[in-house]
């Protein structure tokens, strides 16, 4: 009840109060991240085994490359980064919910109940993007390693591979949330369904640009494989926005 009452007052918040609300949501998200990091710290070996699996699968088809640590403190920094990244994924229901609670004052009271729906949809979308990146990665690594000259041994630092892995998976995960952001802007009354519908060409172009950026090896098949789910999700967002616009129109006419 207190949270709902606070939400009612947010519409008239000052700029300082908005920053205070943002700080509160960030602190809660950070606490969730810290707790999850502690929880997964001792599971580093199992998590890292999953992370290096795409790399190992490429070695199994004839590519010769070696993973190596390159510094005294590298072992600790790798475990810290892996634990933080795993905690970021594990705590996604919490920080996604906190994100919604921060933007929910832009919605009407009867629309704020969608906070749990938003979270329930966002978490699987984020996870789907991460899983898709994980399955695309062996193909990308195979293509990239083919550029290694025949008389050169490819010694890849663990830090370099981990950065590649995390950037790709988290980029996909956050990218899959973008259609949900469009729906959220529509529910907040910022973006109409008709505006999204008229911009369908840009949605398709943006999906292919996303695919091109996410698959830097230039493989058109991999780019299309990434772009198609984004297009499908974007068009679903347009459909939901149009339905919501009609619902709002009927509610307004009934007054």
N, C-alpha and C positions, 0 to 999 in steps of 0.2 A: 504493500500500500504506500509506503514511504517513497519508493522508487517512482510509482505512478504519479504521486503528488508532486514530486520533484520534476517529473517530465512535463506536467501541466504548466509549471512556472518557467520552463526553459524558453518559451516563445518570446518572453520579454527580458531575457538575459542581456546583461551588458557584455562588451567584448571580453572584459576581464573574467567574467563568470563563465563565458564559453571556454576560455583557456583553462579555467579551473576544472570544468567538466571534462575537457580533453585530457588534462593531467590525470584525473581520477581513472578514466578508462585505460590510459596507457599504463598506469601503475598496476591496475588489476591484471592487465595482459602480461606485464613484465613479471609479476609474481607467479602467474600460471606458467610462464616460460621457465622461470628459475626452478620451480617445483618439479616440472617435467624433466628438466636437465639433470637434476639430482636423481630422479627416478630411473633414467636411462643410462646414467654414467657407467654403472657396472655391466651394462649390456653392450659395451663398445665393440667387443670382438664379434658378436653376432650381427650387429648393425653394419659394421665395416665389411663383413663377409658379403652382405647383401649389396652394399655399395660397389664393391670391386667385382661382383659377379659379371656385369656386362663386359668389363675389361678382360676377365679370364675367359669368357666365352669366345672373344675375338682371338685370343691366343690359341684356342683349340682348333681354329680353322686355318692355321698356318702363319698367322702374323707373329713376328718376333719383336716383342717389346717388354721392357722390364720396369716394374714399379720400384722406386727407391726413395728413401728418406735422405734429405740433403743437409740436415743440420742437427745440432745437439738437442735443441728444444723442439724439434719437429714432431717427435712422438707425442708430447703433451699437447701441442697446438692442434694436431690432427684429432686427438681424442676430444678436445674441447669443441672444435668446430663440428665434428660429427654429432656429438651429444646435443649441442645447441640446435643443429639442423633437425635432428630427430625430435627434439622437444618442440620446435616450431610447428612441425607437422602434427605431433601428438596433442598440442594445446590449441590447435586450430578451431575447435568448437568454441573455446572460451574467447580468443581474440576476435573471431568473426562476430560472435554475439556482442562483445563490447563495442565493436565497430558499429553494429546496427543500433545499439542503444544510444550511441553518440549522435547518429543522424536521425533517429526516430522523432525528435521534436518537430521535424519538418512535415510529419504526417499527422492526420487527424487521429483523435483518441481511438476510434473504432478500427483504425488501420494499424495501430501499434501492436495489436495482438499477433501480427504477422512476424514478430521478432523471432519466435521459435521456428516458424516455417522457413524464414530466411536462413537461419542457422542450419536447419535440417537439410536444406537444398545446397547451401554453400559448401558445407563440409564434404559431401560426396563429389561435388564438382571439383573442388580443390584436389581431392585425392585422385580423381580420375585423370586430371592433368598430370599429376606426378607419375601415376602408373603408365600413362601413355608415353611420357618422356623416357621412362625406364625401359620400355619395350622398343622404342625407336633407337635408343643409344647404341646398342651393338652394331647396327647397320651404319650409323654415323662414324663410330670409331673405326670400323673396318675400312671405310672409304678414306678417312683421314690418314690412317696408318699406311695406306697404299702409296702415299707420297714420299715415304721414307726411302732414300736412295739405297740401292742394293748393297753397297759397300759401307753402310753406316748402321750402327746398332742404336736402336731407339730406346734410350733410358729415360723414362717418364717419371718426374718427381711425383710423389704421392700428393703433395700440395697442389700441383698443377692439375692432376686428374680429379682431385676432390673439388677444386673450384669449377672445373668443367661440369662435373656431375651435379653439383648443387645449383649452379646457375641455370642449367638446362631444366632440371626437375622443378625448381621453385618458379622459374619463368613460365613453364607450362601450367603449373598449379594456379598461379595468380592470373595468368591469361584466361583460364577457364572460368574465372570469377567475373570477367568483364561483362558478359551478357547479363549476369545477375545485377551488376551495377546499373545497367540500362533500365532494368525493371524497377530497381530501387528509385532511380531518378524519376521514373514515370509515376510511381506511387507517391512520391513527394511533390508531384505537380510541376516538376522542373522540365520534363521532357514528355511530349505527347506521343501517343502511338502513331499518329499520322506522320509526325516528323521522322520517326524511326522508319516507317514504311517507305517514305519518299527517299530515304537515304540508303535503300537496300544495296545499291551498287557500291557505295562506300563501305558497307558492312562486308560485302564479298571481297572487295579489294583489301580492306584491312585484315581480313582473315588470311589472305594469301601473303600479305606482307608479314604478318605474324609468323606464318609457316616458313617464310624465307629467312627471317631473322633467327627463328628457333632451330633451323637446319642449315647451318653455315656451310655445309659441304656442297651445296648447290644441286643436290639430287632432287629433280622435279617430282619423282614419285613420293619421296619422303615429305617434301613440302606439301603436296596435295593431301597426303595422309594426315598431316597435322591440320591443314586448313579446313577440310571437310567437317570435322566435328565442331570447329569454331563457327562455321557457317550455319550448321544445324542448330547450335545453341543460340546464335544471334537471331535466327528467324523464329525460334521458340520465344525469345524475349520480345520480339516485335508482336507476335500473336497475343502474348499475355498482356502487353501494354495496350493493344487495341481493345481487348475484352475489358480491361480495367477502365479505359476511357468511356466505353459504352455504359458500364456499371455506374460510373460517376455521373454521366449525363442523365440516366434514368432517375438516379437519386435526386439530382437537382430539379428535374422536371416534376418530381412527385411532391416537392416542397410547396 
